[in-house]
């Protein structure tokens, strides 16, 4: 049976802002076996409304720590709209397969283009139902990102300049 102890959280105040901190009872680096990753891919493949499944983020990289979670990105089939109940069903099954409650799943149709691009650039494809449909999604994301990137870089430059002006 997988860990049913939910993380404890506490609310802190810092500079007048509320911060929620997760305090696990025992911090351990999450390790998914190749069999578990294959089971996640197989589960995604049995879902008629799933086009692709990606593993992204720090898991399995040199940046993974005991505080790291597992980040999955799921791409629904085109013209598919999931309600939150459907997304929670998928999350629950991935957590069950991974035997951890520290598995996060994002719907690539519901996240900003910057995260979509990061998943496509750095993520590991675990499952794809149709390569052509995935290529169409990638093309759409790249187009949108390229349109948005100059504005994003300008925003980052202005933000950095403001921080330097205020604090350095």
N, C-alpha and C positions, 0 to 999 in steps of 0.2 A: 504494500500500500504506500502511496506517496505521502509526503509531508502534509498533514492536515492542520498543522499549527500555523495560523495566519500571522504575518508579521505584526508586531506591535508598532503603533505610531504615536508620536507625540507632537504637540503644537508648540512652536517656539516663536518668540518675537525677536526680530533683529532689525534695527533701524526703523521701527514702526511697522514692519511688514510681518505678516504671518508666514511661517515656514513649517511645512510638514516634514518630519524626519521619520524614516522607517528604521525601526530598531529590531533586527532579527535576533532571535535568542542565540543562535549559533551561526556565525558567518562562515560559510564554506564556498569555495569556488565551485560553480556549477559545472558539471561535466555530463554531456550527453554522449551516449555511445553511438557508433555508426548505425547500430540496429534501431535506436530511438529516432535518429534523423531519418532513416529509411521509413520507419513507421509513420512519421509525420508526413513525409512525401507521399506515402501510400494512402494515408487518410485523405490528404488533399486531392489525390487522384480519384478517390471514390466519390468526391463531391462533384456533382454535375455542374455546379455554378462557380467553380474555382478554375481560373486560367493558369495562375502561377503562384509559387510559394518561394520566398527568399529568406535566407538567414543573413542578418546584417548587424552592424554595431560592433561592440568590443568582444563579443563572445568568440573564442577561438583565436584571438589575436594576442599580440604581445601586451596589449593594453587591458586585457581581462584581469579583473581582481576578484576578491571575495565579495565585493560590493556590486559586481556586474550582474546584470540579468541577461536573459536571452531575448533577443529582438527578432521577431518574425514579421515579414510583410507579406500580405496576401493580396493577390490581384483577382478580383471577381471577373467573370466572363463579361464581355461588352454587353451593354444594355441591361445589366443585372444591378438591381438595387437591393441592398440588404438593410434590414432594420437592425437595431442594436441587439435584439434577442438572437438573431442569427449569428451576429458577430460574437456574442457571448458564448453561444453553443460551440463555435469554433475554438475560441480561447480555452474553454473548459476542456475540450478534447486534447488540445495541444499540451495543456498543463498536465493532464492525466498521462499522456504518452511520455512527456518529459519528466514526470514524477517531481514536479516543482511548481510552486505558485509564483515563481519569479520569471514567468514567460509572458512577454508582452507581444500582442499581435496588433498591427495596424492595417487598416484597409487602404490600399494605395489610391483608391478613388476619393478618400476623405482627407488626405494629408496635403500640405503645401508642396508646390513643385520643387522646392529645394530639397525636401526629404525624398520625394520621388526620385530625383536625380541622384542623391546620395545612395539610395538603395540600388539603383541600376549600376552606378559606378563601382560601389564597394561590396555589394551584397553577393552572397553565394546562392545561385539558383538551385533549389532543392527539387522543384517539380515544375514542369510546364506541360499543359495540355495541347497547345497549338502554337508552334514557333512563329507562324505568320501573324497571328493575333498579338503575340507578345512583341514582335517587331513593330507592329502598328502602334502599340502603346509606347514603346521606346521612342519611336519617331515623334509622336505627339509631345512627349515629355521633353525631349531635346529641343524641339522647336520652341515650346513655351519657355523653357529655361534660358535659351539663347536670347529670346526677346526680353526676358526679365533680368538677366545677369548684369548688364551695364548699370541699371538702376540699383541693383543690389550692391554692387561694388561701390557705387557712389554713396549709398546709405552707410555702408561699413566705413568708408573713408571719413564721412562727416561725423559718425559716431566716435571713431577713434580720435579724431581731432578734438571733439568736444570733451572726451575723457582726459586727453593730454592737457587741454587748456584748464580744465577744472582741477585736476589732481596732480599735475607734474609741475 
